[in-house]
Structure formats: structure tokens, C-alpha cells
Amino acid sequence: MATELQEIVSIDEQEATLDEYLAFISDDLRFAVSAKYVTEIITSFFATVLPKVPPYVKGIFNLRGQVIPIVDARIRMRQSPGNNDDEGKCVIVLNNSVGEVAIGLLVDGVSHVVNIKDEDILIPPANNKQELVNGIVHIGIDDYLILDCEKLLEK
């Protein structure tokens, strides 16, 4: 009987899938975005400012012939805007599966890649005012907010 129980537990552990997430920081909050959306991380960039765009669109930049809009994570997520200095910040390029074009997400810093089980992600309360977050996960001593990439470009 005990052997059968051990076999069932080990099978369940094998079936649990781990997904990779890129952890980043914005306004001293820890976030994670599914690695399936991440194309690359840019640490040096020059944004061309555009007129008549939403305030969270920092501008555009050219990435090997592809024009990428830059979305400021702080402004888009209604955090404190911080200073206008982009020194030390980086852009996470999210692939076309987010929308019709790739986008760059301007963040304060990228920390590491983490493996997260789907069942470890907790759904935020229904009265959550942060519509771009679709989950929270506890890793080590820190909590990470899971960014909803599909809603990132919605108004």
C-alpha cells in the first residue's frame, strides 16, 4: 500500500510542469513575465519620442530594422513615474504574440529567470485595482506579481 502511494506521489510530481518566467523590478515591486513572450533584453537604447501617443509610450526604437514601441512599465501600471533618467534601466522586448507588433517594456532592472508551477500562482482578489497583474507567486522570501502581457497594450 505504501509503495503504491509513493508511486502515485512521484507520478504527480513528474506531471507538474514548470514554466520559465523572467523576473524584473519596477518601482521596488517584483514582477515576472512568462519567458515565452520574451525575445531579448536591451540595456542600451535610444528612444525617439512620438507626438499624440498615450503617456505610457516612451517612444520607439529601431531593433535590427524592426520599429519597437517602448512602454514605460511604471506609468502603464500607475506607479510613481520616478525620474526621467533611463540610466540603469533596460527594455524587455516582448514578441509578437502579445499583439500585432513586438513591444519593449521599460523596467528598472531585470533580476533572473525563475521556474514556476502553474498551481503555485495565486489569483489576485476580484477587487484588484492592478488590471495588468493576473497572479502572484511566492518565491523564497519574495512575492512576484505575474504580468498579464495580453492586457499590456489594452487601454
KAHU-V114413 format. One record per residue. N is the residue number from 1. RES is the residue in one small letter. PHI is phi as a letter, one per 30 degrees, with the letter a starting at -180 (* if undefined). BURIAL is b if it has 16 or more other ideal C-beta (glycine too) atoms within 10 Angstrom, else e. Layout:
N_RES_PHI_BURIAL ; N_RES_PHI_BURIAL
This chain:
1_m_*_e ; 2_a_d_e ; 3_t_d_e ; 4_e_d_e ; 5_l_d_e ; 6_q_d_e ; 7_e_d_e ; 8_i_d_e ; 9_v_d_e ; 10_s_d_e ; 11_i_d_e ; 12_d_d_e ; 13_e_d_e ; 14_q_d_e ; 15_e_d_e ; 16_a_d_e ; 17_t_c_e ; 18_l_c_e ; 19_d_c_e ; 20_e_d_e ; 21_y_b_b ; 22_l_c_b ; 23_a_c_b ; 24_f_b_b ; 25_i_c_e ; 26_s_b_b ; 27_d_h_e ; 28_d_i_e ; 29_l_c_b ; 30_r_c_b ; 31_f_b_b ; 32_a_b_b ; 33_v_b_b ; 34_s_e_b ; 35_a_d_e ; 36_k_d_e ; 37_y_c_b ; 38_v_d_b ; 39_t_c_b ; 40_e_a_e ; 41_i_b_e ; 42_i_c_b ; 43_t_c_e ; 44_s_b_e ; 45_f_a_b ; 46_f_b_e ; 47_a_c_b ; 48_t_c_e ; 49_v_d_e ; 50_l_c_e ; 51_p_d_e ; 52_k_h_e ; 53_v_c_e ; 54_p_e_e ; 55_p_d_e ; 56_y_d_b ; 57_v_d_b ; 58_k_d_b ; 59_g_l_b ; 60_i_b_b ; 61_f_b_b ; 62_n_c_e ; 63_l_c_b ; 64_r_h_e ; 65_g_i_e ; 66_q_c_e ; 67_v_d_e ; 68_i_c_b ; 69_p_d_b ; 70_i_c_b ; 71_v_c_b ; 72_d_d_b ; 73_a_e_b ; 74_r_d_b ; 75_i_d_b ; 76_r_d_b ; 77_m_c_b ; 78_r_h_e ; 79_q_c_b ; 80_s_d_e ; 81_p_d_e ; 82_g_i_e ; 83_n_c_e ; 84_n_d_e ; 85_d_d_e ; 86_d_c_b ; 87_e_d_e ; 88_g_i_e ; 89_k_d_b ; 90_c_b_b ; 91_v_c_b ; 92_i_c_b ; 93_v_d_b ; 94_l_c_b ; 95_n_d_e ; 96_n_d_e ; 97_s_d_e ; 98_v_d_b ; 99_g_a_e ; 100_e_d_e ; 101_v_b_e ; 102_a_d_b ; 103_i_b_b ; 104_g_c_b ; 105_l_c_b ; 106_l_d_b ; 107_v_b_b ; 108_d_d_b ; 109_g_l_e ; 110_v_c_b ; 111_s_c_e ; 112_h_a_e ; 113_v_c_e ; 114_v_b_b ; 115_n_c_e ; 116_i_b_b ; 117_k_d_e ; 118_d_e_e ; 119_e_d_e ; 120_d_d_e ; 121_i_d_b ; 122_l_c_e ; 123_i_d_e ; 124_p_d_b ; 125_p_e_e ; 126_a_d_e ; 127_n_c_e ; 128_n_d_e ; 129_k_d_e ; 130_q_c_e ; 131_e_d_e ; 132_l_d_b ; 133_v_c_b ; 134_n_c_b ; 135_g_a_b ; 136_i_b_b ; 137_v_b_b ; 138_h_c_e ; 139_i_b_b ; 140_g_i_e ; 141_i_c_e ; 142_d_c_e ; 143_d_c_e ; 144_y_c_b ; 145_l_d_b ; 146_i_d_b ; 147_l_d_b ; 148_d_c_b ; 149_c_d_b ; 150_e_d_e ; 151_k_d_e ; 152_l_e_b ; 153_l_c_b ; 154_e_d_e ; 155_k_d_e
